[in-house]
């Protein structure tokens, strides 16, 4: 194992995205990550299945660079395996409710009793200490409660709010937890002290929508939904072309001046309705109408070529297949193909969304099959073949 976290062992008791993706990012940096899941497989293993044995797209993306151990930690023998694992670990990642952590022997106090400098990284829906702390939730709950989904609606009386299909709250929480874990490892290197790192879906969603919340708190603007159209600058919208859709995003006076020149509307520079970003946002419907008329007579490629020539931010609205086939995405190597047992095609695992020049991240192994490394890991904890056979017969592994 190489990388800046080489020598760090992470135990991943996570489920779905926030915990597993956090652990995957640590694995990309070189940590040894052991994924611990129940004997029949965790629920997240089978979301959007793409293999003959049911492994899902989410699991294959979020669990690269890991080894798999199956375990029932609720049995006494399973608790002993957990104890031995924790004694060898640096970080425990578990996006599980506090009562579940306690039952599994994974609360911070329980972990500290085994290894005093352990770092526990947790993620919950709402965080601890508030009236909703006991509730469960997924990504979309955070999106909706942040105010972002309300504003993404179409604005008509019968238009429903629109959540983002991509789980940006889950992924953002995982990234923040990985960031916090790295900070905790730095503190431990200086002081020898471990700590608890806690993230929450609602906290991430609020952080991502913070400018809107600040504006509301200070100015009380009470914005209403405008769908794809931006509200604090223009044109910011998605426009139909002769063969598809593109997005255009103009923010700031220099970009607006370039856009006005491209549109042939030089007089708009002296129009008080368009004097600054916020004024243009207030009159965004009018500006979007002008941009829509320009786009209607052009192909997506033609419109994007002219916008690029004018140095105006724009891009195509791609289908998932078009994204996979995009020449820039392919040339950048964002997706790393891995063969997976039972998958009809190589699995394109997306690399960590940051690149380090001197200590690059790396996806070196595919996501594990269920229990693929159970025997190997237990041997490393001191269990011999007879012990492992006994644990298997007892239903512990």
Secondary structure, 3 states (H helix, E strand, C coil): CCCCCCCCEEEECCCCCHHHHHHHHHHHCCCEEEEEECCCCCHHHHCCECECCCCEHHHHHHCCCEEEEECCCCCHHHHHHHHHHHHCCCEEEECCCHHHHHHCCCCHHHHHHHCCCCEEEEEECCCCCCCCCCCCCCHHHHHHHCCHHHHCCCCCCCCCCCCCCCCHHHHHHHHHHHHHHHHHHHHHHHHCCCCEEEEEHHHHHHHHCHHHHHHHHHHCCCCCCCCCCCCCCCCEEEEECCCCEEEEECCCHHHHHHHHHHHCCHHHHHCHHHCCHHHHHHCHHHHHHHHHHHHHCCCHHHHHHHHHHCCCCEEECCCHHHHHHCHHHHHHCCEEEECCCCECCCEEEECCCCCCCCCCCCCCCCCCCCCCCHHHHHHHCCCCHHHHHHHHHCCCC
